[in-house]
Amino acid sequence: VQPSKDSSPEVYFCSHLDTVAPYVEFDEDEEFLYGRGACDTKGVIAAMIGAWKNLLDNGIETGFLFTVGEELDSIGAKAANENPASSVKYTIVGEPTENKLVAGQKGLYLVKVTTDGTSAHSAYPHLGESAVTKLLDILERLRATDLPVHEKRGETTVNISQLEGGDRFNVIPDSASVGLMFRVSTSLEEIKSLIVDIIGGDGQIEVINQCGPQQMVEIPGYANEIVAYSTDIPFLPNWGEPLLFGPGSIHDAHTLEEKIRKEDILTAVEHYQDIVRYLMN
């Protein structure tokens, strides 16, 4: 979305529109806005729109790129990357960064691991092979493994989630699966090799999403943070040099108490304008 038909902005504001479940009703008080997406990232988008309007009133044109799917596989960013704006030089990606400029982010390796077994009556387990037990063995090896650490980006971490297996209490399960989300501080190749070694021949890996660690544009006068989460940035290489900035705290995102301070949104409006002016000069 561009402010005028003939415009050719060099700087674009970008944020995702999708949110995570469950839905949380919106509310407000004197200090905060509450609800799903208030922080991640509807409040960020509000600040971007405010900055865009003020800049446009002063003769400075910027563009917008809104994506979907960032919370899962960045499908919107991947599609947008196939058709970038011809004039774009910088893209300011919005996430809740506490109004601090982010200098780098960890990578992401999201996989589903499945195991196969042989079903049998649970009273005679020796006649079958439990896919759940096989999966638990993999997870035990994973938890006992020291994951890589980077000097600046810190440790690589893993979230184990969506563990499933079996469909009856009295049947040895013949299939099982688990989701593993790694926040990669070193290299994607190192984590891939490590996981292959841990799983061995006991399971299969389905890659859902992946990207390596990222570096962003730094601006004098702003705190240059390193964040552990991932964004759409790795999937937008054709949209110029990236920056990451926004109001709100990532610690409030994805929670049932999601909120954003109104004053921080207004402060972000001013910061976004300053960042755009710096980039254009």
ChimeraX commands (.cxc) that place a marker at each C-alpha (Angstrom):
marker #1 position 0.00,0.00,0.00 radius 0.5
marker #1 position 1.55,3.30,-1.11 radius 0.5
marker #1 position 0.41,6.84,-0.29 radius 0.5
marker #1 position -0.04,7.91,-3.90 radius 0.5
marker #1 position -0.17,6.27,-7.31 radius 0.5
marker #1 position 3.03,7.87,-8.60 radius 0.5
marker #1 position 5.08,7.64,-5.41 radius 0.5
marker #1 position 8.25,5.60,-5.07 radius 0.5
marker #1 position 9.11,5.34,-1.37 radius 0.5
marker #1 position 12.61,4.27,-0.40 radius 0.5
marker #1 position 11.54,3.37,3.14 radius 0.5
marker #1 position 8.73,0.93,3.95 radius 0.5
marker #1 position 6.99,0.14,7.20 radius 0.5
marker #1 position 6.27,-3.57,7.59 radius 0.5
marker #1 position 4.40,-5.62,10.18 radius 0.5
marker #1 position 2.35,-8.81,10.32 radius 0.5
marker #1 position -1.42,-8.89,10.78 radius 0.5
marker #1 position -1.84,-12.41,12.14 radius 0.5
marker #1 position -1.93,-13.23,15.85 radius 0.5
marker #1 position -1.71,-16.37,17.97 radius 0.5
marker #1 position -4.59,-18.19,19.63 radius 0.5
marker #1 position -6.57,-17.93,21.81 radius 0.5
marker #1 position -8.48,-14.72,21.17 radius 0.5
marker #1 position -8.32,-12.27,24.08 radius 0.5
marker #1 position -11.06,-9.61,24.36 radius 0.5
marker #1 position -9.98,-5.99,23.91 radius 0.5
marker #1 position -10.14,-3.52,26.78 radius 0.5
marker #1 position -8.40,-0.38,27.97 radius 0.5
marker #1 position -7.73,1.78,30.99 radius 0.5
marker #1 position -5.99,5.11,31.37 radius 0.5
marker #1 position -2.53,3.61,30.83 radius 0.5
marker #1 position -2.84,0.45,28.73 radius 0.5
marker #1 position -4.60,-1.18,25.79 radius 0.5
marker #1 position -5.35,-4.88,26.39 radius 0.5
marker #1 position -6.23,-7.83,24.16 radius 0.5
marker #1 position -4.89,-10.24,21.59 radius 0.5
marker #1 position -2.63,-8.38,19.19 radius 0.5
marker #1 position -2.59,-5.16,21.21 radius 0.5
marker #1 position 1.15,-5.58,21.62 radius 0.5
marker #1 position 1.97,-8.05,18.83 radius 0.5
marker #1 position 1.44,-6.18,16.55 radius 0.5
marker #1 position -1.66,-3.98,16.23 radius 0.5
marker #1 position -0.23,-1.32,18.56 radius 0.5
marker #1 position 2.94,-1.32,16.46 radius 0.5
marker #1 position 0.91,-0.83,13.28 radius 0.5
marker #1 position -0.97,2.08,14.88 radius 0.5
marker #1 position 2.35,3.79,15.61 radius 0.5
marker #1 position 3.54,3.19,12.05 radius 0.5
marker #1 position 0.37,4.70,10.60 radius 0.5
marker #1 position 0.75,7.73,12.87 radius 0.5
marker #1 position 4.35,8.22,11.75 radius 0.5
marker #1 position 3.41,7.73,8.08 radius 0.5
marker #1 position 0.72,10.42,8.28 radius 0.5
marker #1 position 3.00,12.94,9.99 radius 0.5
marker #1 position 5.79,12.28,7.51 radius 0.5
marker #1 position 3.42,12.61,4.56 radius 0.5
marker #1 position 2.13,15.93,5.92 radius 0.5
marker #1 position 5.76,17.08,5.78 radius 0.5
marker #1 position 6.32,15.89,2.22 radius 0.5
marker #1 position 8.08,12.61,3.06 radius 0.5
marker #1 position 6.55,9.51,1.50 radius 0.5
marker #1 position 6.89,6.04,2.93 radius 0.5
marker #1 position 5.19,2.78,2.00 radius 0.5
marker #1 position 3.52,-0.10,3.82 radius 0.5
marker #1 position 3.93,-3.85,3.62 radius 0.5
marker #1 position 1.55,-5.89,5.77 radius 0.5
marker #1 position 2.03,-9.66,5.89 radius 0.5
marker #1 position 0.23,-12.74,7.19 radius 0.5
marker #1 position 1.55,-16.03,8.53 radius 0.5
marker #1 position 4.48,-14.61,10.49 radius 0.5
marker #1 position 3.48,-16.55,13.59 radius 0.5
marker #1 position 3.86,-19.88,11.75 radius 0.5
marker #1 position 5.75,-19.99,8.47 radius 0.5
marker #1 position 6.05,-16.37,7.17 radius 0.5
marker #1 position 4.12,-17.33,4.04 radius 0.5
marker #1 position 3.10,-13.70,3.44 radius 0.5
marker #1 position 6.67,-12.42,3.61 radius 0.5
marker #1 position 7.86,-15.18,1.30 radius 0.5
marker #1 position 5.20,-14.21,-1.25 radius 0.5
marker #1 position 6.00,-10.49,-0.92 radius 0.5
marker #1 position 9.68,-11.22,-1.48 radius 0.5
marker #1 position 8.82,-12.46,-4.97 radius 0.5
marker #1 position 7.37,-9.04,-5.86 radius 0.5
marker #1 position 9.31,-6.31,-4.05 radius 0.5
marker #1 position 8.72,-2.59,-4.49 radius 0.5
marker #1 position 11.23,-1.37,-7.06 radius 0.5
marker #1 position 12.12,1.74,-5.07 radius 0.5
marker #1 position 12.63,0.18,-1.64 radius 0.5
marker #1 position 16.00,0.62,0.09 radius 0.5
marker #1 position 15.04,0.06,3.73 radius 0.5
marker #1 position 12.23,-1.82,5.46 radius 0.5
marker #1 position 11.40,-1.04,9.09 radius 0.5
marker #1 position 9.86,-4.17,10.52 radius 0.5
marker #1 position 7.60,-3.69,13.52 radius 0.5
marker #1 position 7.68,-5.95,16.55 radius 0.5
marker #1 position 7.43,-5.12,20.25 radius 0.5
marker #1 position 11.04,-4.16,21.06 radius 0.5
marker #1 position 10.34,-1.70,23.93 radius 0.5
marker #1 position 11.17,1.15,21.54 radius 0.5
marker #1 position 14.73,-0.09,21.22 radius 0.5
marker #1 position 16.42,-0.63,17.87 radius 0.5
marker #1 position 17.37,-4.28,17.37 radius 0.5
marker #1 position 20.79,-5.04,15.92 radius 0.5
marker #1 position 20.34,-8.79,15.56 radius 0.5
marker #1 position 17.99,-11.71,16.06 radius 0.5
marker #1 position 18.41,-15.43,16.55 radius 0.5
marker #1 position 17.61,-17.85,13.78 radius 0.5
marker #1 position 14.72,-20.31,13.71 radius 0.5
marker #1 position 14.52,-24.03,13.08 radius 0.5
marker #1 position 10.97,-25.37,13.43 radius 0.5
marker #1 position 10.52,-29.08,12.80 radius 0.5
marker #1 position 8.04,-31.87,13.41 radius 0.5
marker #1 position 9.61,-35.17,14.43 radius 0.5
marker #1 position 7.61,-38.37,13.93 radius 0.5
marker #1 position 8.26,-41.95,14.97 radius 0.5
marker #1 position 6.69,-45.21,13.82 radius 0.5
marker #1 position 5.96,-48.34,15.82 radius 0.5
marker #1 position 3.87,-51.51,15.68 radius 0.5
marker #1 position 0.47,-51.68,17.35 radius 0.5
marker #1 position -0.42,-54.51,19.72 radius 0.5
marker #1 position -2.66,-55.22,22.68 radius 0.5
marker #1 position -1.36,-53.28,25.68 radius 0.5
marker #1 position -1.44,-56.45,27.81 radius 0.5
marker #1 position 1.23,-57.94,25.55 radius 0.5
marker #1 position 3.66,-55.06,24.84 radius 0.5
marker #1 position 6.37,-57.45,23.67 radius 0.5
marker #1 position 4.26,-58.13,20.56 radius 0.5
marker #1 position 4.42,-54.50,19.48 radius 0.5
marker #1 position 6.78,-51.54,19.36 radius 0.5
marker #1 position 5.75,-48.26,20.99 radius 0.5
marker #1 position 6.26,-45.18,18.82 radius 0.5
marker #1 position 5.79,-43.04,21.95 radius 0.5
marker #1 position 8.63,-44.77,23.79 radius 0.5
marker #1 position 10.85,-44.31,20.76 radius 0.5
marker #1 position 9.97,-40.61,20.66 radius 0.5
marker #1 position 10.62,-40.21,24.38 radius 0.5
marker #1 position 14.07,-41.72,23.89 radius 0.5
marker #1 position 14.79,-39.05,21.26 radius 0.5
marker #1 position 13.59,-36.29,23.57 radius 0.5
marker #1 position 15.70,-37.64,26.42 radius 0.5
marker #1 position 18.80,-37.48,24.23 radius 0.5
marker #1 position 17.85,-33.96,23.12 radius 0.5
marker #1 position 17.41,-32.71,26.69 radius 0.5
marker #1 position 20.75,-34.19,27.67 radius 0.5
marker #1 position 22.53,-32.35,24.83 radius 0.5
marker #1 position 24.26,-29.00,25.34 radius 0.5
marker #1 position 23.02,-26.75,22.55 radius 0.5
marker #1 position 25.42,-24.29,20.83 radius 0.5
marker #1 position 26.22,-20.89,22.35 radius 0.5
marker #1 position 27.21,-17.71,20.49 radius 0.5
marker #1 position 29.41,-15.01,22.04 radius 0.5
marker #1 position 26.91,-12.20,21.35 radius 0.5
marker #1 position 23.59,-13.91,20.63 radius 0.5
marker #1 position 23.80,-16.25,23.62 radius 0.5
marker #1 position 22.55,-19.80,23.87 radius 0.5
marker #1 position 20.49,-21.79,21.40 radius 0.5
marker #1 position 17.21,-22.86,23.02 radius 0.5
marker #1 position 14.47,-25.34,22.15 radius 0.5
marker #1 position 10.75,-25.42,22.90 radius 0.5
marker #1 position 9.19,-28.91,22.96 radius 0.5
marker #1 position 5.47,-28.78,22.17 radius 0.5
marker #1 position 2.47,-30.58,20.64 radius 0.5
marker #1 position 3.54,-34.02,21.83 radius 0.5
marker #1 position 1.10,-36.60,20.43 radius 0.5
marker #1 position 0.91,-40.39,20.19 radius 0.5
marker #1 position -1.55,-43.25,20.27 radius 0.5
marker #1 position -5.33,-43.22,20.09 radius 0.5
marker #1 position -6.41,-45.83,22.69 radius 0.5
marker #1 position -5.25,-46.54,26.24 radius 0.5
marker #1 position -5.12,-50.27,25.60 radius 0.5
marker #1 position -3.25,-50.24,22.28 radius 0.5
marker #1 position 0.52,-49.96,21.85 radius 0.5
marker #1 position 0.87,-46.74,19.78 radius 0.5
marker #1 position 2.15,-47.18,16.24 radius 0.5
marker #1 position 2.77,-43.45,15.62 radius 0.5
marker #1 position 3.89,-40.41,17.60 radius 0.5
marker #1 position 5.06,-36.86,16.89 radius 0.5
marker #1 position 6.40,-33.73,18.54 radius 0.5
marker #1 position 7.12,-30.15,17.52 radius 0.5
marker #1 position 10.56,-28.68,18.18 radius 0.5
marker #1 position 11.22,-24.97,17.85 radius 0.5
marker #1 position 14.88,-24.01,18.09 radius 0.5
marker #1 position 15.99,-20.40,18.55 radius 0.5
marker #1 position 19.35,-20.62,16.83 radius 0.5
marker #1 position 22.19,-18.42,18.05 radius 0.5
marker #1 position 25.01,-19.91,15.95 radius 0.5
marker #1 position 24.39,-21.46,12.53 radius 0.5
marker #1 position 21.45,-23.29,11.04 radius 0.5
marker #1 position 23.76,-25.96,9.62 radius 0.5
marker #1 position 25.15,-26.73,13.08 radius 0.5
marker #1 position 21.68,-27.30,14.54 radius 0.5
marker #1 position 20.55,-29.41,11.59 radius 0.5
marker #1 position 23.56,-31.69,11.95 radius 0.5
marker #1 position 23.06,-31.95,15.70 radius 0.5
marker #1 position 19.38,-32.94,15.39 radius 0.5
marker #1 position 20.13,-35.57,12.77 radius 0.5
marker #1 position 22.67,-37.12,15.12 radius 0.5
marker #1 position 20.24,-37.06,18.06 radius 0.5
marker #1 position 17.39,-38.67,16.13 radius 0.5
marker #1 position 19.54,-41.18,14.31 radius 0.5
marker #1 position 17.37,-43.77,12.59 radius 0.5
marker #1 position 14.58,-43.59,15.18 radius 0.5
marker #1 position 12.47,-40.87,13.58 radius 0.5
marker #1 position 11.74,-38.62,10.62 radius 0.5
marker #1 position 12.12,-34.83,10.39 radius 0.5
marker #1 position 9.66,-32.53,8.65 radius 0.5
marker #1 position 10.96,-28.95,8.37 radius 0.5
marker #1 position 8.15,-26.41,8.85 radius 0.5
marker #1 position 10.21,-23.21,8.85 radius 0.5
marker #1 position 13.86,-22.23,9.06 radius 0.5
marker #1 position 16.15,-19.23,8.89 radius 0.5
marker #1 position 19.58,-18.28,10.15 radius 0.5
marker #1 position 20.48,-15.48,12.58 radius 0.5
marker #1 position 20.08,-11.95,11.20 radius 0.5
marker #1 position 21.85,-8.61,11.46 radius 0.5
marker #1 position 19.98,-5.30,11.07 radius 0.5
marker #1 position 20.82,-1.67,10.38 radius 0.5
marker #1 position 22.12,0.16,13.46 radius 0.5
marker #1 position 21.53,3.87,14.09 radius 0.5
marker #1 position 23.65,6.07,16.40 radius 0.5
marker #1 position 21.84,7.11,19.56 radius 0.5
marker #1 position 19.64,4.02,19.76 radius 0.5
marker #1 position 20.24,1.02,22.00 radius 0.5
marker #1 position 21.19,-1.87,19.75 radius 0.5
marker #1 position 19.57,-4.98,21.25 radius 0.5
marker #1 position 19.92,-8.67,20.35 radius 0.5
marker #1 position 16.59,-10.54,20.51 radius 0.5
marker #1 position 15.89,-14.25,20.83 radius 0.5
marker #1 position 12.77,-14.36,18.68 radius 0.5
marker #1 position 12.45,-14.50,14.91 radius 0.5
marker #1 position 10.58,-12.19,12.51 radius 0.5
marker #1 position 9.70,-11.86,8.83 radius 0.5
marker #1 position 13.09,-10.23,8.17 radius 0.5
marker #1 position 14.94,-13.37,6.97 radius 0.5
marker #1 position 12.28,-13.89,4.31 radius 0.5
marker #1 position 12.39,-10.34,2.89 radius 0.5
marker #1 position 15.92,-10.03,1.44 radius 0.5
marker #1 position 14.55,-8.27,-1.66 radius 0.5
marker #1 position 13.00,-5.49,0.44 radius 0.5
marker #1 position 16.19,-3.59,1.14 radius 0.5
marker #1 position 18.16,-3.37,4.35 radius 0.5
marker #1 position 16.14,-4.32,7.45 radius 0.5
marker #1 position 15.53,-2.53,10.73 radius 0.5
marker #1 position 13.54,-3.87,13.69 radius 0.5
marker #1 position 11.75,-1.49,16.05 radius 0.5
marker #1 position 8.44,-1.10,17.84 radius 0.5
marker #1 position 6.59,-0.19,21.04 radius 0.5
marker #1 position 5.54,-2.75,23.64 radius 0.5
marker #1 position 7.34,-5.68,25.24 radius 0.5
marker #1 position 7.76,-9.13,23.72 radius 0.5
marker #1 position 7.20,-10.48,27.23 radius 0.5
marker #1 position 3.56,-9.36,27.01 radius 0.5
marker #1 position 3.06,-10.90,23.56 radius 0.5
marker #1 position 1.35,-14.31,23.26 radius 0.5
marker #1 position 0.05,-14.12,26.85 radius 0.5
marker #1 position -3.50,-13.94,28.19 radius 0.5
marker #1 position -2.56,-10.57,29.73 radius 0.5
marker #1 position -1.29,-9.05,26.48 radius 0.5
marker #1 position -1.10,-5.28,26.73 radius 0.5
marker #1 position 0.69,-2.19,25.46 radius 0.5
marker #1 position 1.21,1.19,27.11 radius 0.5
marker #1 position -0.54,4.00,25.21 radius 0.5
marker #1 position 2.31,6.40,25.90 radius 0.5
marker #1 position 4.77,3.96,24.29 radius 0.5
marker #1 position 2.75,3.96,21.06 radius 0.5
marker #1 position 2.89,7.76,20.92 radius 0.5
marker #1 position 6.63,7.70,21.64 radius 0.5
marker #1 position 7.12,5.18,18.83 radius 0.5
marker #1 position 5.37,7.53,16.40 radius 0.5
marker #1 position 8.14,10.07,17.00 radius 0.5
marker #1 position 10.91,7.48,16.86 radius 0.5
marker #1 position 9.66,6.05,13.56 radius 0.5
marker #1 position 9.76,9.54,12.04 radius 0.5
marker #1 position 13.30,10.12,13.31 radius 0.5
marker #1 position 14.43,6.75,11.92 radius 0.5
marker #1 position 12.94,7.48,8.49 radius 0.5
marker #1 position 14.58,10.90,8.34 radius 0.5
marker #1 position 17.93,9.40,9.31 radius 0.5
marker #1 position 17.67,6.73,6.60 radius 0.5
marker #1 position 16.68,9.23,3.90 radius 0.5
marker #1 position 19.56,11.54,4.78 radius 0.5
marker link #1:1,2 radius 0.2
marker link #1:2,3 radius 0.2
marker link #1:3,4 radius 0.2
marker link #1:4,5 radius 0.2
marker link #1:5,6 radius 0.2
marker link #1:6,7 radius 0.2
marker link #1:7,8 radius 0.2
marker link #1:8,9 radius 0.2
marker link #1:9,10 radius 0.2
marker link #1:10,11 radius 0.2
marker link #1:11,12 radius 0.2
marker link #1:12,13 radius 0.2
marker link #1:13,14 radius 0.2
marker link #1:14,15 radius 0.2
marker link #1:15,16 radius 0.2
marker link #1:16,17 radius 0.2
marker link #1:17,18 radius 0.2
marker link #1:18,19 radius 0.2
marker link #1:19,20 radius 0.2
marker link #1:20,21 radius 0.2
marker link #1:21,22 radius 0.2
marker link #1:22,23 radius 0.2
marker link #1:23,24 radius 0.2
marker link #1:24,25 radius 0.2
marker link #1:25,26 radius 0.2
marker link #1:26,27 radius 0.2
marker link #1:27,28 radius 0.2
marker link #1:28,29 radius 0.2
marker link #1:29,30 radius 0.2
marker link #1:30,31 radius 0.2
marker link #1:31,32 radius 0.2
marker link #1:32,33 radius 0.2
marker link #1:33,34 radius 0.2
marker link #1:34,35 radius 0.2
marker link #1:35,36 radius 0.2
marker link #1:36,37 radius 0.2
marker link #1:37,38 radius 0.2
marker link #1:38,39 radius 0.2
marker link #1:39,40 radius 0.2
marker link #1:40,41 radius 0.2
marker link #1:41,42 radius 0.2
marker link #1:42,43 radius 0.2
marker link #1:43,44 radius 0.2
marker link #1:44,45 radius 0.2
marker link #1:45,46 radius 0.2
marker link #1:46,47 radius 0.2
marker link #1:47,48 radius 0.2
marker link #1:48,49 radius 0.2
marker link #1:49,50 radius 0.2
marker link #1:50,51 radius 0.2
marker link #1:51,52 radius 0.2
marker link #1:52,53 radius 0.2
marker link #1:53,54 radius 0.2
marker link #1:54,55 radius 0.2
marker link #1:55,56 radius 0.2
marker link #1:56,57 radius 0.2
marker link #1:57,58 radius 0.2
marker link #1:58,59 radius 0.2
marker link #1:59,60 radius 0.2
marker link #1:60,61 radius 0.2
marker link #1:61,62 radius 0.2
marker link #1:62,63 radius 0.2
marker link #1:63,64 radius 0.2
marker link #1:64,65 radius 0.2
marker link #1:65,66 radius 0.2
marker link #1:66,67 radius 0.2
marker link #1:67,68 radius 0.2
marker link #1:68,69 radius 0.2
marker link #1:69,70 radius 0.2
marker link #1:70,71 radius 0.2
marker link #1:71,72 radius 0.2
marker link #1:72,73 radius 0.2
marker link #1:73,74 radius 0.2
marker link #1:74,75 radius 0.2
marker link #1:75,76 radius 0.2
marker link #1:76,77 radius 0.2
marker link #1:77,78 radius 0.2
marker link #1:78,79 radius 0.2
marker link #1:79,80 radius 0.2
marker link #1:80,81 radius 0.2
marker link #1:81,82 radius 0.2
marker link #1:82,83 radius 0.2
marker link #1:83,84 radius 0.2
marker link #1:84,85 radius 0.2
marker link #1:85,86 radius 0.2
marker link #1:86,87 radius 0.2
marker link #1:87,88 radius 0.2
marker link #1:88,89 radius 0.2
marker link #1:89,90 radius 0.2
marker link #1:90,91 radius 0.2
marker link #1:91,92 radius 0.2
marker link #1:92,93 radius 0.2
marker link #1:93,94 radius 0.2
marker link #1:94,95 radius 0.2
marker link #1:95,96 radius 0.2
marker link #1:96,97 radius 0.2
marker link #1:97,98 radius 0.2
marker link #1:98,99 radius 0.2
marker link #1:99,100 radius 0.2
marker link #1:100,101 radius 0.2
marker link #1:101,102 radius 0.2
marker link #1:102,103 radius 0.2
marker link #1:103,104 radius 0.2
marker link #1:104,105 radius 0.2
marker link #1:105,106 radius 0.2
marker link #1:106,107 radius 0.2
marker link #1:107,108 radius 0.2
marker link #1:108,109 radius 0.2
marker link #1:109,110 radius 0.2
marker link #1:110,111 radius 0.2
marker link #1:111,112 radius 0.2
marker link #1:112,113 radius 0.2
marker link #1:113,114 radius 0.2
marker link #1:114,115 radius 0.2
marker link #1:115,116 radius 0.2
marker link #1:116,117 radius 0.2
marker link #1:117,118 radius 0.2
marker link #1:118,119 radius 0.2
marker link #1:119,120 radius 0.2
marker link #1:120,121 radius 0.2
marker link #1:121,122 radius 0.2
marker link #1:122,123 radius 0.2
marker link #1:123,124 radius 0.2
marker link #1:124,125 radius 0.2
marker link #1:125,126 radius 0.2
marker link #1:126,127 radius 0.2
marker link #1:127,128 radius 0.2
marker link #1:128,129 radius 0.2
marker link #1:129,130 radius 0.2
marker link #1:130,131 radius 0.2
marker link #1:131,132 radius 0.2
marker link #1:132,133 radius 0.2
marker link #1:133,134 radius 0.2
marker link #1:134,135 radius 0.2
marker link #1:135,136 radius 0.2
marker link #1:136,137 radius 0.2
marker link #1:137,138 radius 0.2
marker link #1:138,139 radius 0.2
marker link #1:139,140 radius 0.2
marker link #1:140,141 radius 0.2
marker link #1:141,142 radius 0.2
marker link #1:142,143 radius 0.2
marker link #1:143,144 radius 0.2
marker link #1:144,145 radius 0.2
marker link #1:145,146 radius 0.2
marker link #1:146,147 radius 0.2
marker link #1:147,148 radius 0.2
marker link #1:148,149 radius 0.2
marker link #1:149,150 radius 0.2
marker link #1:150,151 radius 0.2
marker link #1:151,152 radius 0.2
marker link #1:152,153 radius 0.2
marker link #1:153,154 radius 0.2
marker link #1:154,155 radius 0.2
marker link #1:155,156 radius 0.2
marker link #1:156,157 radius 0.2
marker link #1:157,158 radius 0.2
marker link #1:158,159 radius 0.2
marker link #1:159,160 radius 0.2
marker link #1:160,161 radius 0.2
marker link #1:161,162 radius 0.2
marker link #1:162,163 radius 0.2
marker link #1:163,164 radius 0.2
marker link #1:164,165 radius 0.2
marker link #1:165,166 radius 0.2
marker link #1:166,167 radius 0.2
marker link #1:167,168 radius 0.2
marker link #1:168,169 radius 0.2
marker link #1:169,170 radius 0.2
marker link #1:170,171 radius 0.2
marker link #1:171,172 radius 0.2
marker link #1:172,173 radius 0.2
marker link #1:173,174 radius 0.2
marker link #1:174,175 radius 0.2
marker link #1:175,176 radius 0.2
marker link #1:176,177 radius 0.2
marker link #1:177,178 radius 0.2
marker link #1:178,179 radius 0.2
marker link #1:179,180 radius 0.2
marker link #1:180,181 radius 0.2
marker link #1:181,182 radius 0.2
marker link #1:182,183 radius 0.2
marker link #1:183,184 radius 0.2
marker link #1:184,185 radius 0.2
marker link #1:185,186 radius 0.2
marker link #1:186,187 radius 0.2
marker link #1:187,188 radius 0.2
marker link #1:188,189 radius 0.2
marker link #1:189,190 radius 0.2
marker link #1:190,191 radius 0.2
marker link #1:191,192 radius 0.2
marker link #1:192,193 radius 0.2
marker link #1:193,194 radius 0.2
marker link #1:194,195 radius 0.2
marker link #1:195,196 radius 0.2
marker link #1:196,197 radius 0.2
marker link #1:197,198 radius 0.2
marker link #1:198,199 radius 0.2
marker link #1:199,200 radius 0.2
marker link #1:200,201 radius 0.2
marker link #1:201,202 radius 0.2
marker link #1:202,203 radius 0.2
marker link #1:203,204 radius 0.2
marker link #1:204,205 radius 0.2
marker link #1:205,206 radius 0.2
marker link #1:206,207 radius 0.2
marker link #1:207,208 radius 0.2
marker link #1:208,209 radius 0.2
marker link #1:209,210 radius 0.2
marker link #1:210,211 radius 0.2
marker link #1:211,212 radius 0.2
marker link #1:212,213 radius 0.2
marker link #1:213,214 radius 0.2
marker link #1:214,215 radius 0.2
marker link #1:215,216 radius 0.2
marker link #1:216,217 radius 0.2
marker link #1:217,218 radius 0.2
marker link #1:218,219 radius 0.2
marker link #1:219,220 radius 0.2
marker link #1:220,221 radius 0.2
marker link #1:221,222 radius 0.2
marker link #1:222,223 radius 0.2
marker link #1:223,224 radius 0.2
marker link #1:224,225 radius 0.2
marker link #1:225,226 radius 0.2
marker link #1:226,227 radius 0.2
marker link #1:227,228 radius 0.2
marker link #1:228,229 radius 0.2
marker link #1:229,230 radius 0.2
marker link #1:230,231 radius 0.2
marker link #1:231,232 radius 0.2
marker link #1:232,233 radius 0.2
marker link #1:233,234 radius 0.2
marker link #1:234,235 radius 0.2
marker link #1:235,236 radius 0.2
marker link #1:236,237 radius 0.2
marker link #1:237,238 radius 0.2
marker link #1:238,239 radius 0.2
marker link #1:239,240 radius 0.2
marker link #1:240,241 radius 0.2
marker link #1:241,242 radius 0.2
marker link #1:242,243 radius 0.2
marker link #1:243,244 radius 0.2
marker link #1:244,245 radius 0.2
marker link #1:245,246 radius 0.2
marker link #1:246,247 radius 0.2
marker link #1:247,248 radius 0.2
marker link #1:248,249 radius 0.2
marker link #1:249,250 radius 0.2
marker link #1:250,251 radius 0.2
marker link #1:251,252 radius 0.2
marker link #1:252,253 radius 0.2
marker link #1:253,254 radius 0.2
marker link #1:254,255 radius 0.2
marker link #1:255,256 radius 0.2
marker link #1:256,257 radius 0.2
marker link #1:257,258 radius 0.2
marker link #1:258,259 radius 0.2
marker link #1:259,260 radius 0.2
marker link #1:260,261 radius 0.2
marker link #1:261,262 radius 0.2
marker link #1:262,263 radius 0.2
marker link #1:263,264 radius 0.2
marker link #1:264,265 radius 0.2
marker link #1:265,266 radius 0.2
marker link #1:266,267 radius 0.2
marker link #1:267,268 radius 0.2
marker link #1:268,269 radius 0.2
marker link #1:269,270 radius 0.2
marker link #1:270,271 radius 0.2
marker link #1:271,272 radius 0.2
marker link #1:272,273 radius 0.2
marker link #1:273,274 radius 0.2
marker link #1:274,275 radius 0.2
marker link #1:275,276 radius 0.2
marker link #1:276,277 radius 0.2
marker link #1:277,278 radius 0.2
marker link #1:278,279 radius 0.2
marker link #1:279,280 radius 0.2
marker link #1:280,281 radius 0.2
view
